[in-house]
Amino acid sequence: MFVKLNIALIALLETEEGKPSLLAVNPGLIFWTVITFIILLVLLKKVAWKPILGILEERENFIKDSLDKAEKARLEGERLLAENKEAMARTEEEAQKVIAQGREFAEKLKEQILSDSKAEAKKMLDAATAEIKRKNDEAFESLKGQVALIAIQAAEKLLRENLDKEKQMHLVDRFINDLPKN
């Protein structure tokens, strides 16, 4: 393969019918090519180099500004995300507090209602007990009076001639006081 490449290179360097080859080295041509290249560089430096550098610098500044803006936007986005997470956490915490307060209020209300109903039931029971006692006392007093009257009438019939009215009353009162209060 190396041999084939050398043969192709030699064929290019050989001249056909006395004409120089394109790949043949010509010192004069090299000199003028270098001079032309240097002149072209000087002209480009004076005419095109500054505008090209200015455009490149503008492009570099634009890219830097874009990167800075993107970084600021990223940081702002992260800050907003953190704020949103914090706000959501606060909202969740407040919701839990409201739920806990609602439960606590419901529990207190339940206890209050139970306490009030127990107090009302006790009050009603006490009132009923007092009413029963009062009715019992009334019935006992009424019965006591009736028993006394019956006893007096019975004793009067039996002892009409032996006792006077005052002795009879004294005897009846003592009898009634000796009765058990059931």
C-alpha positions in Angstrom: 0.0 0.0 0.0 2.8 2.4 0.8 4.4 1.6 -2.6 1.2 2.5 -4.4 1.0 5.8 -2.6 4.6 6.6 -3.6 3.9 5.8 -7.2 0.9 8.1 -7.2 2.9 10.9 -5.7 5.7 10.6 -8.2 3.1 10.6 -11.0 1.7 13.9 -9.8 5.1 15.5 -9.5 6.2 14.6 -13.0 5.4 17.0 -15.7 3.5 16.2 -18.8 5.0 17.5 -22.0 7.3 19.9 -20.2 4.6 21.6 -18.1 5.3 21.9 -14.4 3.1 19.9 -12.0 0.8 21.5 -9.5 2.6 19.8 -6.7 6.0 20.8 -7.8 7.9 23.1 -5.4 8.6 26.5 -6.9 10.5 28.9 -4.5 9.3 32.1 -6.2 5.7 31.0 -5.9 6.2 30.3 -2.2 7.7 33.7 -1.6 4.9 35.6 -3.3 2.3 33.4 -1.6 3.8 34.2 1.8 3.9 37.9 0.9 0.3 37.9 -0.3 -0.8 36.0 2.8 0.9 38.6 5.1 -0.6 41.5 3.2 -4.0 39.8 3.4 -3.5 39.4 7.2 -2.6 43.1 7.6 -5.7 44.1 5.6 -8.0 41.8 7.4 -6.6 43.0 10.8 -7.3 46.6 9.9 -10.6 46.1 8.1 -12.3 42.9 9.4 -10.5 41.8 12.6 -12.0 44.5 14.9 -15.6 44.0 13.7 -15.2 40.2 13.9 -13.8 40.5 17.4 -16.5 43.0 18.3 -19.2 40.6 17.1 -17.5 37.7 18.9 -17.3 39.7 22.0 -20.9 40.8 21.7 -21.9 37.1 21.2 -19.8 36.1 24.2 -21.4 38.8 26.4 -24.8 37.8 25.2 -24.1 34.2 26.1 -22.8 35.2 29.5 -25.8 37.4 30.1 -28.1 34.6 29.0 -26.3 32.1 31.3 -26.5 34.7 34.2 -30.2 35.2 33.6 -30.8 31.5 33.4 -28.9 31.0 36.7 -30.9 33.8 38.3 -34.1 32.3 37.0 -33.1 28.8 38.2 -32.3 30.3 41.7 -35.5 32.2 41.7 -37.4 29.1 40.7 -35.7 27.1 43.5 -36.5 29.9 46.0 -40.2 30.0 44.8 -40.4 26.2 45.0 -38.9 26.3 48.6 -41.4 29.0 49.5 -44.3 27.0 48.0 -43.2 23.9 49.9 -42.9 26.0 53.1 -46.3 27.5 52.5 -47.8 24.1 51.9 -46.3 22.8 55.0 -47.6 25.7 57.0 -51.1 25.2 55.4 -51.0 21.5 56.2 -49.9 22.3 59.8 -52.7 24.9 60.1 -55.2 22.4 58.7 -54.1 19.8 61.3 -54.4 22.4 64.0 -57.9 23.3 62.8 -58.9 19.6 62.7 -57.4 19.1 66.2 -59.2 22.2 67.5 -62.5 20.9 65.9 -62.0 17.5 67.6 -61.2 19.2 70.9 -64.2 21.4 70.6 -66.4 18.5 69.7 -65.1 16.5 72.7 -65.6 19.5 75.0 -69.1 20.0 73.6 -69.9 16.3 74.1 -68.6 16.4 77.7 -70.6 19.6 78.3 -73.8 18.0 76.9 -73.2 14.9 79.0 -72.5 17.0 82.1 -75.6 19.2 81.4 -77.8 16.2 80.8 -76.5 14.5 84.0 -77.1 17.7 85.9 -80.6 18.0 84.4 -81.3 14.4 85.2 -80.1 14.8 88.7 -82.1 18.0 89.1 -85.2 16.2 87.7 -84.6 13.2 90.0 -84.1 15.5 93.0 -87.3 17.4 92.1 -89.2 14.1 91.7 -87.8 12.8 95.0 -88.7 16.0 96.7 -92.2 15.9 95.2 -92.6 12.3 96.3 -91.4 13.2 99.8 -93.8 16.2 99.9 -96.7 14.0 98.7 -95.7 11.3 101.2 -95.6 13.9 104.0 -99.0 15.3 102.9 -100.5 11.8 102.7 -98.9 11.0 106.1 -100.3 14.2 107.7 -103.7 13.6 106.1 -103.6 10.0 107.2 -102.4 11.1 110.7 -105.3 13.5 110.9 -107.8 10.9 109.7 -106.3 8.2 112.0 -106.5 10.7 114.9 -110.1 11.5 114.1 -111.0 7.8 113.8 -109.1 7.0 117.0 -110.8 9.8 118.8 -114.2 8.7 117.6 -113.5 5.1 118.5 -112.1 6.1 121.9 -114.9 8.5 122.4 -117.4 5.7 121.9 -115.5 3.4 124.2 -114.6 5.8 126.9 -117.3 8.4 126.6 -118.1 8.4 130.2 -114.6 7.9 131.7 -112.5 10.6 130.0 -113.0 14.2 129.1 -112.1 15.9 125.9 -108.6 17.2 126.9 -107.4 13.8 128.2 -108.7 12.2 125.0 -106.6 14.6 122.8 -103.5 14.1 124.9 -103.9 10.4 124.6 -104.4 10.5 120.8 -101.4 12.8 120.3 -99.2 10.5 122.3 -100.5 7.5 120.3 -99.8 9.3 116.9 -96.3 10.3 118.0 -95.5 6.8 118.9 -96.5 5.5 115.5 -93.5 4.6 113.2 -93.1 6.9 110.2 -92.9 4.5 107.2 
